[in-house]
């Protein structure tokens, strides 16, 4: 695959040379939540063919942004993970997600897919560190067939796919609720009230969720 370049001695242009091609940043988005197998990536990125996925992964490897690994037991299967350089794209991807929540989202279009795993980064982009000062807790989310958890540690968070060992709070919800959260048409508190979600565990920590994760208000970019 020929690598296109802007041929500009500029940090922004050089970065776009590396990750500006279609699907590349979405691959980084997928890997920001932990190592993924080839099949997992293909399932999450519908429309990305096998050949192009292989080419994009080889590009990320060649440029030192991703690497092949073997998952630990019991899986012991090949997977892909970000390198240190790839991980440092995280804040840029989260900033794009936060911008998108304010200026690019809206109602879900008929041809748009949704995977509950994308909620992980959505929550990270909505995190308010100041509201989490002094909080140490683990929140497990079960959304459709996906399970992930968030560890909050005094203003910092870590998001991980898979169940938590000892969650303080467990939130179970259908995918439709999180679609509506993305659209900005509801809140988790409303979902808990109307039955779109249920929760168990520490009630005080559950209430903190609404303070620690705040969706940015939606703007009208055409009327701004």
ROGUVO-825513 format. One record per residue: x, y, z of N, C-alpha, C in turn; residue in one letter. Coordinates in pm, whole numbers, padded with zeros to 5 digits, always signed. Atoms other than C-alpha are relative to their C-alpha. Example, Ala and Ser with C-alpha at 12.3 -4.5 7.8 and 13.67 -1.06 7.14 Angstrom:
<nodes>
+00089-00119+00000+01230-00450+00780+00090+00120+00000A -00082-00119-00006+01367-00106+00714-00077+00109+00073S 
</nodes>
This chain:
<nodes>
+00084-00120+00000+00000+00000+00000+00088+00125+00000X -00076-00124+00006+00140+00336-00101-00049+00094+00108X +00037-00093-00106+00149+00582+00183-00006+00140-00059X +00016-00136+00048+00012+00920+00091+00058+00097+00102X -00061-00098-00089+00178+01227+00233-00039+00140-00043X +00025-00140+00030+00103+01596+00260+00128+00074-00038X -00131-00060+00033+00477+01664+00213+00016+00138+00065X -00015-00125-00076+00470+01934+00482+00080-00027+00126X -00078+00011-00122+00727+01982+00757-00078+00068+00113X +00094-00052-00099+00453+02031+01016-00047-00118+00083X +00036+00112-00087+00364+01817+01319-00140-00051-00030X +00136+00043+00031-00007+01814+01229-00003-00081-00128X -00003+00070+00128+00061+01712+00870+00069-00136+00014X -00070+00127-00019+00312+01446+00976-00090-00102+00072X +00090+00089-00072+00055+01301+01219-00108-00053-00093X +00103+00044+00093-00212+01292+00948+00058-00093-00106X -00065+00096+00088+00039+01119+00721-00010-00142+00059X -00001+00130-00067+00038+00838+00980-00139-00056+00026X +00130+00052-00044-00325+00817+01089-00118+00064-00073X +00108-00071+00067-00525+01026+00843-00080-00080-00100X +00075+00081+00096-00631+00746+00607-00127-00056+00064X +00129+00053-00046-00987+00613+00632+00020-00131+00077X +00001+00116-00089-01037+00352+00910+00116-00002+00098X -00118+00013-00085-00694+00411+01068-00028+00046+00142X +00029-00048-00135-00810+00624+01361-00107-00084+00069X +00099+00088-00062-01107+00393+01414+00065-00128+00051X -00076+00113-00053-00863+00104+01449+00069+00038+00130X -00062-00048-00125-00675+00309+01708-00106+00007+00109X +00110-00007-00098-01009+00374+01881-00029-00138+00059X +00029+00135-00048-01076-00001+01902+00110-00050+00093X -00113+00053-00077-00727-00076+02039+00025+00079+00128X -00017-00079-00122-00742+00201+02300-00066-00066+00121X +00066+00067-00112-00969-00022+02510+00063-00135+00030X -00071+00124-00029-00721-00310+02507+00026-00081-00125X -00033+00083+00116-00578-00578+02277-00125-00061-00062X +00113+00058+00072-00814-00709+02010+00050-00099-00104X -00031+00097+00104-00808-01011+01784-00047+00051-00135X +00036-00044+00135-00836-00972+01408-00151-00011-00020X +00143+00019+00017-01187-01115+01413-00083+00099+00079X +00071-00100-00081-01292-00878+01692-00003+00134-00072X -00008-00127+00073-01174-00580+01488-00092-00001-00121X +00085+00011+00118-01353-00704+01179-00148+00008+00038X +00139-00004-00045-01676-00753+01374-00043+00140+00041X +00033-00135-00047-01659-00402+01520-00003+00103-00112X -00013-00097+00108-01577-00229+01192-00064-00054-00127X +00073+00050+00116-01846-00345+00953+00021+00093-00119X -00029-00081+00119-01765-00229+00602+00148+00005-00032X -00144+00007+00022-01391-00270+00645+00034-00143-00041X -00028+00132+00051-01292-00563+00426+00126-00060+00059X -00113+00072-00057-01041-00827+00528+00133+00052-00053X -00126-00046+00059-00775-00707+00284+00040+00137+00049X -00033-00136-00045-00798-00342+00386+00032+00001+00149X -00033+00009-00142-00802-00433+00756+00143-00049+00018X -00138+00051-00008-00482-00634+00708+00099+00109-00038X -00090-00106+00045-00325-00344+00519+00014+00110+00105X -00004-00106-00101-00419-00090+00786+00079-00047+00124X -00074+00052-00116-00285-00313+01066+00149-00007-00030X -00141+00004+00038+00041-00366+00877+00060+00140+00000X -00046-00140-00003+00068+00011+00836+00026+00045+00143X -00018-00039-00140+00020+00065+01211+00121-00069+00061X -00119+00071-00049+00283-00202+01283+00127+00063-00056X -00119-00054+00066+00528-00061+01031+00039+00137+00056X -00027-00136-00051+00494+00289+01175+00018+00004+00151X -00027+00005-00143+00539+00171+01535-00115+00044+00087X +00116-00039-00079+00184+00243+01650-00075-00119+00058X +00064+00122-00051+00065-00117+01702+00097-00116-00014X -00087+00117+00007+00222-00457+01754-00085-00126+00020X +00066+00127-00021+00123-00823+01747+00038-00055+00137X -00024+00063-00130+00088-01001+02081-00075-00133+00002X +00079+00120-00028-00042-01332+02215-00075+00024+00130X +00080-00022-00120-00328-01302+02461+00037-00103+00107X -00035+00093-00108-00262-01459+02802-00102-00111+00011X +00095+00109-00022-00426-01786+02910-00128+00054+00062X +00016+00123+00078-00686-01914+02866-00010+00021-00150X +00022-00024+00143-00718-01743+02526+00118-00050-00086X -00121+00038+00074-00358-01782+02398-00016+00014-00152X +00021-00022+00143-00460-01637+02061+00071+00128-00043X -00066-00122+00048-00286-01375+01841-00096+00118+00008X +00080-00122-00009-00405-01019+01885+00090+00119-00033X -00072-00124+00026-00304-00659+01825-00017+00093+00119X +00002-00096-00110-00216-00396+02086+00074+00125-00043X -00070-00125+00029-00106-00035+02073+00136+00002+00068X -00129-00029-00062+00254+00061+02139-00014+00125+00086X +00003-00125-00078+00345+00352+02366-00041+00118-00087X +00035-00110+00091+00325+00585+02066-00148-00006-00037X +00142+00013+00032-00017+00446+01974-00089+00040+00115X +00079-00035-00119-00146+00482+02330-00009+00152+00017X +00000-00145-00019-00049+00849+02328-00091+00073-00099X +00105-00058+00084-00304+00906+02051-00132+00007+00075X +00124+00005-00075-00568+00843+02318-00064+00135+00026X +00062-00130-00026-00621+01206+02424-00055+00067-00125X +00049-00059+00124-00657+01313+02061-00131-00067-00044X +00123+00072+00037-00918+01042+01993-00114+00039+00094X +00103-00040-00096-01106+01132+02312-00047+00143-00025X +00039-00138+00032-01099+01501+02216-00092+00002-00122X +00088+00009+00116-01250+01411+01878-00138-00052+00040X +00128+00055-00045-01518+01205+02052-00081+00106+00075X +00071-00103-00076-01602+01490+02289-00053+00109-00093X +00045-00099+00100-01618+01737+01998-00121-00056-00075X +00109+00061+00075-01841+01493+01811-00130-00005+00079X +00121+00001-00082-02083+01463+02103-00067+00136+00001X +00057-00134-00003-02126+01838+02101-00045+00048-00138X +00023-00063+00129-02116+01917+01730-00038-00095-00115X +00022+00090+00114-02161+01601+01519-00108-00105+00022X +00099+00104-00025-02406+01368+01690-00140+00051-00027X +00140-00027+00028-02784+01376+01682-00068-00135-00008X +00070+00127+00010-03034+01107+01596+00080-00101-00081X -00068+00107+00071-02895+00773+01485-00062-00016-00139X +00047+00019+00137-02919+00730+01107-00030-00147-00025X +00047+00136+00027-03083+00422+00959+00113-00094-00040X -00108+00086+00049-02758+00294+00805+00120-00007+00096X -00111-00004-00095-02541+00346+01116-00003-00120+00094X -00012+00110-00094-02418+00047+01316+00032+00055+00139X -00033-00037-00137-02373+00056+01692+00052-00123+00072X -00053+00106-00084-02156-00156+01920+00012+00053+00141X -00001-00045-00139-02194-00136+02294+00141+00028+00049X -00138-00024-00042-01815-00154+02329+00047+00142-00024X -00040-00139+00026-01791+00198+02185-00038+00091+00116X +00040-00079-00117-01960+00320+02503+00119+00026+00091X -00116-00014-00090-01628+00268+02684+00070+00133-00024X -00069-00126+00030-01455+00554+02504-00093+00119+00017X +00094-00109-00021-01772+00761+02515-00002+00045+00144X -00004-00035-00142-01767+00744+02893+00130+00070+00036X -00129-00064-00029-01398+00830+02903+00002+00145-00047X +00000-00137+00053-01459+01138+02688-00091+00092+00080X +00093-00081-00082-01735+01252+02929+00045+00010+00146X -00044+00007-00139-01533+01197+03246+00040+00137+00052X -00033-00128-00067-01504+01491+03489+00091-00034+00118X -00093+00041-00106-01189+01431+03698-00027+00068+00134X +00022-00073-00126-01275+01701+03954-00111-00063+00081X +00112+00060-00071-01602+01527+04038+00035-00135+00059X -00041+00132-00048-01415+01202+04098+00111+00009+00104X -00104-00015-00102-01168+01346+04349-00042-00073+00127X +00026+00075-00123-01147+01113+04647-00083-00125-00019X +00083+00119+00026-01361+00844+04480+00090-00115-00043X -00069+00124+00040-01220+00493+04460-00105-00109-00010X +00110+00095+00021-01467+00252+04306+00013-00066-00136X +00004+00073+00127-01522-00001+04030-00145-00013-00044X +00134+00007+00058-01828+00023+03806+00002-00101-00115X +00011+00097+00109-01927-00271+03586-00127+00031-00080X +00113-00026+00089-02152-00215+03284-00025-00124-00085X +00043+00110+00085-02346-00489+03107-00100+00057-00099X +00082-00063+00103-02481-00351+02782-00017-00100-00114X +00020+00104+00100-02639-00607+02553+00090-00119+00032X -00092+00112-00019-02379-00879+02506+00138+00044+00049X -00130-00053-00040-02089-00652+02608+00008+00019+00151X -00027-00027-00141-01936-00634+02955+00132+00075+00009X -00124-00074-00022-01680-00374+03057-00009+00066+00137X +00003-00066-00131-01579-00196+03374+00094+00119+00002X -00076-00123-00018-01437+00134+03488+00051+00005+00143X -00060-00019-00132-01197+00175+03777+00025+00149+00019X -00020-00142-00034-01211+00522+03933+00093+00007+00121X -00098-00009-00108-00914+00617+04148+00040+00145+00022X -00032-00136-00041-00917+00966+04297+00025+00093-00120X -00009-00092+00112-00981+01159+03976+00057-00058-00127X -00053+00067+00119-00830+00908+03734-00088-00122-00029X +00078+00118+00035-01001+00628+03544+00079-00092-00092X -00053+00100+00092-00908+00309+03367-00121-00080-00049X +00113+00072+00057-01154+00142+03129+00050-00132-00058X -00045+00134+00038-01130-00232+03063-00118-00082-00051X +00102+00093+00047-01330-00475+02852+00001-00124+00090X +00012+00119-00083-01459-00772+03050-00054+00034+00138X +00058-00022-00133-01612-00817+03397+00105+00041+00102X -00086-00038-00111-01469-00670+03715+00002-00110+00104X -00008+00103-00105-01351-00891+04000-00095+00031+00115X +00085-00037-00114-01527-00700+04276-00062+00137-00028X +00061-00130+00031-01750-00427+04132-00077+00056+00119X +00079-00067-00104-01896-00173+04372-00141+00027-00049X +00130-00026+00063-02179-00098+04129-00005-00077-00131X +00022+00068+00128-02320-00305+03842-00121+00064-00067X +00108-00061+00078-02530-00132+03576-00029-00091-00120X +00042+00083+00113-02726-00346+03328-00098+00080-00084X +00086-00081+00086-02885-00180+03027-00009-00062-00138X +00009+00045+00139-03010-00252+02678+00074+00100-00089X -00075-00086+00091-02826-00110+02378-00076+00126-00037X +00081-00115+00041-03114+00119+02290+00017+00117+00095X -00020-00109-00095-03063+00318+02610+00128+00076-00033X -00126-00067+00028-02701+00387+02518+00000+00069-00135X +00019-00075+00125-02802+00484+02166-00064+00135+00032X +00067-00126-00036-03036+00743+02319+00089+00090+00083X -00098-00082-00072-02759+00856+02554+00090+00071-00100X -00083-00061+00102-02543+00915+02247-00072+00110-00076X +00079-00102+00068-02824+01109+02082-00024+00122+00088X +00027-00110-00093-02855+01322+02393-00145+00012+00038X +00144-00008-00024-03223+01235+02430-00042-00057+00135X +00034+00051-00133-03204+01074+02775+00124+00002+00088X -00111+00011-00094-02984+01023+03080-00004-00138+00065X -00002+00128-00070-02876+00719+03278-00102-00001+00113X +00098-00007-00109-03089+00837+03569-00141-00024-00053X +00133+00022+00059-03393+00847+03341-00017-00146-00041X +00005+00140+00038-03308+00501+03210-00024-00090+00120X +00022+00078-00122-03293+00367+03564-00144+00017+00050X +00136-00026-00047-03626+00528+03639-00106-00067-00086X +00105+00055+00087-03812+00401+03332+00022-00147-00036X -00020+00142+00022-03668+00049+03331+00092-00035-00114X -00096+00027+00106-03423+00086+03043+00132-00050+00054X -00121+00046-00066-03149+00008+03293-00034-00040+00143X +00012+00035-00141-03109-00150+03635+00138+00005+00063X -00129-00012-00067-02837-00119+03895-00005-00069+00136X -00013+00059-00133-02713-00295+04205+00133+00045+00058X -00123-00040-00066-02447-00215+04462-00017+00123+00085X -00004-00116-00089-02352+00097+04656-00082+00115-00059X +00091-00103+00052-02632+00353+04614+00068+00137-00011X -00067-00130+00004-02411+00652+04696+00096+00009-00119X -00090+00002+00115-02153+00550+04436-00077+00003-00131X +00084-00006+00120-02431+00498+04181-00040+00144-00029X +00039-00140+00019-02547+00856+04236+00118+00083-00051X -00118-00074+00045-02188+00976+04178+00021-00010-00151X -00019+00017+00144-02201+00844+03821-00047+00123-00077X +00054-00117+00070-02417+01138+03715+00086+00123+00013X -00090-00113-00018-02156+01380+03848+00134-00022-00071X -00132+00029+00054-01846+01203+03719+00001-00013-00153X +00009+00016+00144-01972+01142+03364-00110+00091-00053X +00095-00104+00045-02135+01444+03202+00014+00018-00151X -00002-00019+00145-02225+01454+02834+00001+00148-00032X -00002-00143+00033-02132+01790+02678-00131+00041-00067X +00126-00044+00062-02436+01998+02572+00016+00004-00152X -00005+00002+00145-02521+01964+02205-00009+00141-00056X +00001-00130+00065-02452+02262+01981-00049-00011-00144X +00043-00005+00140-02578+02367+01639+00112+00063-00081X -00117-00055+00069-02268+02402+01424-00039+00085-00120X +00044-00079+00116-02468+02542+01130-00054+00137+00042X +00053-00128-00048-02627+02809+01345+00093+00072+00094X -00094-00060-00096-02321+02878+01560+00063+00127-00057X 
</nodes>
